[in-house]
Amino acid sequence: MSEKTITIGVPKETFPHEQRVAVVADILPQFTRSGMKVVIESGAGEGAGILDAQFRDKGAVIQSARSEVFESADVILQVRGLGANPKNGRDDLELFRKGQTLISFFEPLSAGMEVRAIAEKGVNLFAIEMMPRITRAQSMDALSSMATIAGYKAVLLAAVQLPKMFPMMMTAAGTIAPARVFVLGAGVAGLQAIASSKRLGAIVKAYDVRPAVKEQVESLGAEFVEIELETEDAEDKGGYAKEMSEEFLNKQREMMMKIVGESDVVITTAAVPGRKAPVLVTEPMVEEMRPGSVIVDLAAERGGNCELTQEGENVVKHGVTIMGPINIPSTVPYHASQMYSKNLLTFLQHLIKDGELQFDMEDEITRESLLTRDGEVIHPRIREILGLETTERSN
C-alpha cells in the first residue's frame, strides 16, 4: 500500500426508490489494499441488504451526518450524481468543495446545465456512462453491468405477466407449447434477455440493426431475424447503435409486423445515448399480437420503443400488456451494487498512481469520461451541448 491514502466518500442515494449503493462491503477490502480509506454514510447500504456493521467489519468508517462524508472525502462515489438525480441531487451541491472529485452516473448528454453546476463548484466530474467501449475499459463499464441486470429482469417481468409458461412441457394433460419471445436490440441487455429467455425454455428470435451481432445472437441459441435493409452505418465507433433515419425506421416497422404479431413476448432494448428512443413497435403491430401477450419496453425512460408505452406504468391496449419499467437495476440492488462497486474500484485503480489521482488526458479512458476540471466543462460533446467554444483543454 502507498504511504499516501485517498479518502473515498460514499453518501446514501437520494433518488426516489434508489436501492443501490456505490461500494459494497465484500469489495471494500480491495479498496483498502489499493490505498484508499472508505467513509460511508450510515444506512447507505440498507436498500441493498448491507448493514453499517458489515461495512465497519470490513474497515469502513461510518458517519451519521452526510456533510461529514463530503467533508472528509477526496473522491465521492455515487450511483446517481446530480444529472441523474436533478431534484434531490441539488441538495448536495453546497456540500462539495473545490478540488474534490465525483464519479457517478450523470446522464450528461441530457444534463448539460447540471454538468456546468458541478464545474462551477470546482469539482472534477467523471461520468461513468461515458466510459469508452474499448478492451481496456471493459472491467470499468458500469453501463454494461446495469444493462446485464435489465435484460435478465425484463424476462422475469414478462414471465410473471404472461398467462402462459415459457418452456415446452410434456404433461398428463398433453404437450404445452413453448412461449415465443422476440428481442429487439442485441446489445448487452438484449443478449442477456435472449440468454435468460432460452434458459426458461422459450423459442427466441432477435433483431438488431447491426448485422455484426448475428453470430452472438445465434451462439445463444436464438434465431437472428434478417431484414434486408442498408445497415452498414448502423453502429458508431463505440459499438452503440446509431440513430437511424425515419425512412429506415418505417421500412423496418413494415417488415417486423408479422414477427411481432406471432410473438407472445416482445422485449425492446433499443436506445441511442442522449437521444429519444426510436419507436420500433407501433400500435398496428400491437393490434396484431394475441390477447394476453406482453411487451417489456426497456427504453421506457427515454420515451419508449413502443408508441403505447407509458413510463413507469403497465398499460393494457388491444389485450396486450405493455410494461414500461424504470430504474430496473435498482430492483436487483444487491448484485447491481456489487457489479457497480467492482467497476468503480477498477476505474479508481486505473486513475490512482503513487497515492494520488492522476488526470492523464493522453489516456482515452480518462479523456472520454472526465467532464469537468478546475472549474471548467472540458468535454467537447458537453461543451457543444452548452454552446461553448472548444478550448485547447477540451480537444
DAHUNOR-V261338 format. One record per pair of residues at least 12 apart in sequence whose ideal C-beta (glycine too) atoms are under 10 Angstrom apart, sorted by the first residue. I is the first residue (numbers start at 1). J is the second residue. Records with the same first field share a line. If there is no record, write none. Layout:
I=J, J
This chain:
1=32, 33, 34, 35, 36, 355
2=34, 35, 36, 352, 353, 354, 355, 356
3=35, 354, 355
4=35, 352, 354, 355, 356
5=32, 35, 36, 37, 74, 355
6=31, 34, 35, 36, 37, 38, 73, 74, 75, 101, 348, 351, 352, 355, 356, 357
7=36, 37, 38, 39, 61, 69, 72, 73, 74, 75, 76
8=22, 23, 28, 31, 32, 34, 36, 37, 38, 39, 40, 60, 69, 72, 73, 74, 75, 76, 77, 101, 103, 344, 345, 348
9=22, 23, 37, 38, 39, 40, 41, 61, 63, 66, 68, 69, 70, 71, 72, 73, 74, 75, 76, 77, 78, 95, 100, 102
10=22, 23, 24, 28, 31, 38, 39, 40, 41, 44, 45, 55, 60, 63, 69, 73, 75, 76, 77, 78, 79, 341, 344
11=39, 40, 41, 44, 63, 66, 67, 69, 70, 73, 76, 77, 78, 79, 92, 95
12=40, 41, 42, 43, 44, 45, 46, 47, 66, 69, 78
13=41, 44, 47, 48, 78, 79, 80, 85, 88, 89, 104, 330, 333, 337
14=66, 78, 80, 85, 87, 88, 89, 90, 91, 92
15=78, 79, 80, 84, 85, 86, 87, 88, 89, 105, 327, 330
16=85, 87, 88, 327
17=47, 326, 327, 330, 331
18=47, 78, 79, 80, 84, 85, 88, 327, 329, 330, 333
19=45, 46, 47, 48, 49, 79, 327, 329, 330, 331, 332, 333, 334, 336, 337
20=44, 45, 47, 48, 78, 79, 80, 105, 146, 327, 329, 330, 331, 332, 333, 334, 335, 336, 337, 338, 339, 340, 341
21=40, 41, 43, 44, 45, 46, 47, 48, 49, 50, 55, 77, 78, 79, 333, 334, 336, 337, 338, 340, 341
22=38, 40, 44, 45, 76, 77, 78, 79, 80, 103, 104, 105, 128, 142, 337, 340, 341, 343, 344
23=36, 38, 40, 44, 45, 50, 55, 58, 60, 77, 337, 338, 340, 341, 342, 344, 345
24=45, 48, 49, 50, 54, 55, 58, 333, 334, 335, 336, 337, 338, 339, 340, 341, 342, 345
25=38, 40, 45, 48, 50, 51, 52, 53, 54, 55, 56, 57, 58, 59, 60, 337, 338, 341
26=50, 54, 58, 337, 338, 341, 342
27=58, 337, 338, 339, 340, 341, 342, 344, 345
28=40, 50, 54, 55, 56, 57, 58, 59, 60, 341, 345
29=58, 59, 60
30=58, 341, 342, 345, 346, 348, 349
31=58, 59, 60, 77, 341, 344, 345, 348, 349
32=58, 59, 60
33=59, 349
34=345, 346, 348, 349, 352, 355
35=348, 349, 352, 354, 355, 356
36=74, 75, 345, 348, 349, 352, 355
37=59, 60, 61, 72, 73, 74
38=55, 58, 59, 60, 61, 62, 73, 75, 77
39=55, 60, 61, 62, 63, 68, 69, 70, 71, 72, 73, 76
40=52, 55, 56, 60, 61, 62, 63, 69, 77
41=62, 63, 64, 65, 66, 67, 68, 69, 70
42=55, 62, 63, 64, 65, 66, 68, 69
43=62, 64
44=60, 62, 63, 66, 69, 78, 337
45=60, 333, 334, 337
46=333
47=330, 333, 334, 337
48=330, 332, 333, 334, 335, 336, 337, 338, 340, 341
49=333, 334, 337
50=333, 334, 337, 338
52=64
66=91, 92, 95
67=92, 94, 95
68=95
69=95
70=92, 94, 95, 96, 97, 100
71=95, 97, 100
73=95, 96, 97, 100, 101, 102
74=99, 100, 101, 356, 357
75=100, 101, 102, 103, 124, 126, 344, 348, 351, 352, 357
76=92, 95, 96, 100, 101, 102, 103, 104, 123, 125
77=101, 102, 103, 104, 126, 128, 340, 341, 344, 345, 347, 348
78=92, 102, 103, 104, 105, 106, 128, 344
79=104, 105, 128, 142, 146, 327, 329, 330, 333, 336, 337, 340, 341, 344
80=104, 105, 106, 107, 327, 330
81=102, 103, 104, 105, 106, 107, 108, 111, 114, 115, 118, 123, 125, 126, 127, 128
82=96, 102, 104, 106, 107, 111, 113, 114, 115, 117, 118, 121, 123, 125
83=104, 105, 106, 107, 108, 109, 110, 111, 112, 113, 114, 115, 117, 118, 125, 127, 129, 371
84=104, 105, 106, 107, 108, 110, 111, 114, 127, 128, 129, 327
85=104, 105, 106, 107, 111, 114
86=107, 110, 111, 113, 114, 117
89=104, 106, 111, 114, 117, 118
90=114, 117
92=118, 121
93=114, 117, 118, 120, 121, 123
94=121
95=121
96=117, 118, 121, 122, 123, 125
97=121, 122, 123
98=121, 122, 123, 124, 374, 375
99=121, 122, 123, 124, 374
100=118, 121, 122, 123, 124, 125
101=123, 124, 125, 126, 348, 351, 357, 359, 370, 372, 373
102=118, 121, 123, 124, 125, 126, 127, 371, 372
103=124, 125, 126, 127, 128, 142, 343, 344, 347, 348, 351, 369, 370
104=118, 125, 126, 127, 128, 129, 142, 340, 344
105=127, 128, 129, 130, 142, 143, 146, 329, 340
106=118, 125, 126, 127, 128, 129, 130, 369, 371, 382
107=127, 129, 273, 274, 301
108=125, 127, 129, 130, 273, 274, 369, 371, 372, 377, 379, 381, 382, 385
109=127, 129, 130, 272, 273, 274, 275, 381, 382, 385
110=273, 274, 275, 276, 302, 385
111=127, 274, 382, 385
112=371, 377, 381, 382, 383, 384, 385, 386, 387, 388
113=385, 386
115=127, 371, 372, 377, 379, 382, 383, 385, 386
116=371, 372, 376, 377, 382, 383, 385, 386, 388
117=372
118=371, 372, 377
119=371, 372, 373, 374, 375, 376, 377, 378, 382, 386
120=372, 375, 376, 377
121=372, 375
122=372, 373, 374, 375, 376
123=371, 372, 373, 374, 375
124=357, 359, 370, 371, 372, 373, 374, 375, 378
125=369, 370, 371, 372, 373, 377, 378, 379, 382
126=344, 347, 348, 351, 357, 359, 365, 366, 368, 369, 370, 371, 372, 373
127=368, 369, 370, 371, 372, 379, 382
128=140, 141, 142, 143, 145, 146, 340, 343, 344, 347, 369
129=141, 142, 143, 146, 273, 274, 369
130=143, 238, 273, 365, 367, 368, 369, 370, 371, 379, 381, 382
131=143, 144, 238, 343, 347, 364, 365, 368, 369
132=237, 238, 239, 364, 365, 366, 367, 368, 369
133=236, 237, 238, 239, 240, 368
134=237, 238, 239, 364, 365, 368
136=350, 363, 364, 365
137=343, 346, 347, 350, 364, 365, 368, 369
138=343, 346
139=342, 343, 345, 346, 347, 349, 350
140=342, 343, 344, 345, 346, 347, 348, 349, 350, 351, 365, 369
141=188, 339, 343, 346, 347
142=329, 336, 339, 340, 341, 342, 343, 344, 346, 347
143=187, 188, 240, 273, 343
144=187, 188, 189, 192, 239, 339, 343
145=188, 329, 335, 336, 338, 339, 340, 341, 342, 343
146=188, 189, 327, 328, 329, 330, 332, 336, 339, 340, 343
147=187, 188, 189, 190, 191, 192, 193, 269, 271, 298, 328, 329
148=188, 189, 191, 192, 193, 195, 329, 332, 335, 336, 339
149=188, 189, 192, 328, 329, 330, 331, 332, 333, 335, 336, 339, 340
150=188, 189, 190, 192, 193, 267, 269, 296, 298, 325, 327, 328, 329, 331, 332, 336
151=183, 185, 187, 188, 189, 190, 191, 192, 193, 194, 195, 196, 197, 267, 269, 296, 298, 328
152=189, 192, 193, 195, 196, 197, 199, 328, 332, 335
153=189, 192, 193, 196, 296, 298, 325, 328, 329, 331, 332, 336
154=183, 189, 190, 192, 193, 196, 197, 265, 267, 268, 269, 296, 297, 298, 323, 325, 328
155=181, 183, 192, 193, 194, 195, 196, 197, 198, 199, 200, 202, 204, 265, 267, 296
156=196, 200, 296, 331, 332
157=265, 267, 294, 296, 298, 314, 321, 323, 325, 328, 331
158=179, 181, 193, 196, 197, 200, 202, 264, 265, 266, 267, 293, 294, 295, 296, 321, 323
159=179, 181, 196, 197, 200, 202, 265, 294, 296
160=294
161=265, 292, 293, 294, 295, 296, 314, 321, 323
162=179, 181, 202, 264, 265, 292, 293, 294, 321
163=264, 291, 292, 293, 294, 321
164=176, 177, 178, 179, 180, 202, 264, 265, 290, 292, 293, 294
165=177, 178, 179, 200, 201, 202
166=178, 179, 180, 181, 196, 197, 198, 199, 200, 201, 202, 203, 204, 264, 265
167=179, 199, 200, 201, 202, 203
168=201, 202, 203
169=201
176=201
177=203, 264
178=197, 200, 201, 202, 203, 204, 264
179=197, 200, 201, 202, 203, 204, 263, 264, 265, 293, 294
180=197, 202, 203, 204, 205, 259, 262, 263, 264, 265, 266, 290, 293
181=193, 194, 196, 197, 198, 200, 202, 203, 204, 205, 206, 222, 263, 264, 265, 266, 267, 294, 296
182=197, 202, 203, 204, 205, 206, 207, 222, 223, 225, 256, 259, 260, 261, 262, 263, 264, 265, 266, 267, 268, 281, 295
183=196, 197, 204, 205, 206, 207, 208, 217, 220, 222, 225, 263, 265, 266, 267, 268, 269, 296, 298
184=205, 206, 207, 208, 209, 225, 252, 256, 259, 260, 266, 267, 268, 269, 270, 278, 280, 281, 295, 297, 298, 299, 305, 306
185=206, 207, 208, 209, 210, 213, 241, 267, 268, 269, 270, 271, 277, 278, 280, 298, 299, 305
186=206, 207, 208, 209, 210, 212, 213, 214, 216, 217, 220, 222, 224, 241, 269, 270
187=208, 210, 213, 216, 239, 240, 241, 269, 270, 271
188=239, 269
189=267, 268, 269, 270, 271, 298, 299, 328
190=206, 207, 208, 213, 216, 217, 222, 267, 268, 269, 270, 298
191=206, 208, 213, 216, 217, 219, 220, 222, 269
192=220, 269
193=206, 220, 222, 265, 267, 268, 269, 296, 298
194=206, 216, 217, 218, 219, 220, 221, 222, 224, 267
195=219, 220, 221, 222
196=220, 267
197=220, 221, 222, 265, 267
198=220, 221, 222
199=220, 221
202=222, 263, 264, 265
203=221, 222, 223, 263, 264
204=217, 220, 221, 222, 223, 263, 265, 267
205=217, 222, 223, 224, 225, 259, 262, 263, 266
206=218, 220, 222, 223, 224, 225, 267, 269
207=223, 224, 225, 226, 227, 252, 255, 256, 259, 260, 270, 280
208=224, 225, 227, 231, 234, 235, 241, 269, 270
209=227, 229, 230, 231, 233, 234, 235, 241, 242, 244, 248, 249, 252, 270, 278, 280
210=231, 232, 234, 235, 239, 240, 241, 242
211=224, 226, 227, 229, 231, 232, 234, 235
212=231, 234, 235, 239
213=234, 235, 239, 241
214=226
223=259
225=255, 256, 259
226=255
227=251, 252, 254, 255, 256, 259
228=251, 255
229=244, 247, 248, 249, 251, 252, 255
230=244, 245, 248, 251
231=244, 248, 252
233=248
234=248
236=272, 273
238=273, 368
240=271, 272, 273
241=269, 270, 271, 272, 273, 278
242=272, 275
243=272, 273, 274, 275, 276, 277, 278
244=270, 272, 278
246=278, 279
248=278
249=278, 279, 280, 282
250=282
252=278, 280
253=278, 279, 280, 281, 282, 284, 285
254=282, 284, 285
256=280, 281, 282, 285
257=281, 282, 284, 285, 287, 288
258=285, 288
259=285, 288
260=280, 281, 282, 284, 285, 286, 288, 289, 293, 295, 306
261=284, 285, 286, 287, 288, 289, 290, 293
262=288, 289, 290, 293
263=285, 288, 289, 290, 293, 294, 295
264=289, 290, 292, 293, 294
265=289, 293, 294, 295, 296, 321
266=280, 281, 285, 286, 289, 293, 294, 295, 296, 297, 305, 306, 320, 322
267=294, 295, 296, 297, 298, 305, 323
268=280, 281, 295, 296, 297, 298, 299, 300, 304, 305, 306, 309
269=296, 297, 298, 299, 305
270=297, 298, 299, 302, 305
271=298, 299, 301, 302, 303, 305
272=299, 302
273=302, 381
274=302, 381, 385
275=302, 303
276=299, 302, 303, 304
277=297, 298, 299, 300, 301, 302, 303, 304, 305, 306, 309
278=299, 302, 303, 304, 305
279=299, 303, 304, 305, 306, 307, 308, 309
280=297, 299, 304, 305, 306, 307
281=295, 297, 304, 305, 306, 307, 308, 309, 320, 322
282=306, 307, 308
283=306, 307, 308, 317, 318
284=307, 318
285=306, 307, 308, 318, 320
286=306, 307, 308, 317, 318, 319, 320, 322
287=317, 318, 319, 320
288=318, 320
289=317, 318, 319, 320, 322
290=318, 319, 320
291=316, 318, 319, 320, 321
292=316, 319, 320, 321
293=318, 319, 320, 321, 322
294=314, 320, 321, 322, 323
295=308, 309, 315, 317, 320, 321, 322, 323, 324
296=309, 314, 321, 322, 323, 324, 325, 328
297=309, 310, 311, 322, 323, 324, 325
298=323, 324, 325, 326, 328
299=311, 324
300=312, 313, 322, 323, 324, 325, 326, 328
301=324, 325, 326, 327, 328
304=322, 324
306=320, 322, 323, 324
307=322
308=320, 322, 324
309=322, 323, 324, 325
310=322, 323, 324
311=324, 325, 326
312=324, 325, 326, 327
313=325, 326
347=365, 366, 369
350=363, 365, 366
351=363, 365, 366, 369, 370
359=373, 374, 378
361=373, 378, 393, 394, 395
367=379, 380, 394, 395
368=381
371=383, 394
373=393, 394
374=393
376=388, 391, 393, 394
377=391, 393, 394
378=390, 391, 392, 393, 394, 395
379=393, 394
380=393, 394, 395
381=394
382=394
